[in-house]
Amino acid sequence: MDNTSNKHIQLKSDRLSVEIAYPGTVYSGSRFDWNGFITGIVLDGKHSFCVPESPIPGQGSGGFGLCNEFGINTAVGYDDAKPGEKFPKLGTGLLTRPIDESDYFFFNKYEVTPFPVKIKNDDSTVVFEVEPIECNGYAVKMTKKISVEDNKLFIDYRLENVGSKPVITEEYCHNFFAVNNNKIGAGYLLRFPYDIKPDCVPDVMDIKDREIRWNTVPSKDFKCSPQGFHNAKPHYWELLFEPDRAGIREYSEFPVANVAIWGTTHVVSPEVFININIKPGETQEWTRKYEFFSY
């Protein structure tokens, strides 16, 4: 089935209902991957998890729910492009380098020429086949499969370097989560399978060993970077909202390069990074697995 008459693809299992935006409809910016932009997840018909990055339209970068990004720190081909020329943003398209010779910054808005994509889906699975547009020797074919089974959601990535230059960058998923639209604060618990030892402790957080709790509703953005993730195999985190007895767990079935936590008044986003290094003619594959549960 390949029907683009509306803005969303619906996937369903016996427990999950998942809403995925068609590329370029809900989101058409230059930061996030357009493909597999997950805007809604509901468990057992009563627990919701996805929220917008900003509740105010037009603010922020347009993120919503589960949306991944390639190259937040390492922009493929940016240094090879002269001002006014194009460079590839994986999952998005060819972006145009501004004429002011500034460094790449993920939050800036760049002109986008989107990559062509073919979409195939049934009731429980959707596959995005993203075709490359060769740019200064860079060309990557991406296949991204999203599937649901019981209370689990899987995101499978496959990148094939069909260009003449190596592709070196990173990827992570910005998980814009809140359980049942409850504001971040007392009642939320974020847990890791290791002592967190973050680079800093935001005032709104109480951190003890493997757990993070919030002592108040944040009035502004907060962020920190937990350490200790090298000791977790497989790596995972879980976010619970204890009053509603519901939560999320993400397993990262790949070597973890970095972990970050970002959030604000209404949302928290645990982020797990993977390094990408693909020589011409080679491929790289990895999987993210989410479990949504009540207890």
Order of alpha helices (4+ residues) and beta strands (2+ residues): beta-beta-beta-beta-beta-beta-beta-beta-beta-beta-beta-beta-beta-beta-beta-beta-beta-beta-beta-beta-beta-beta
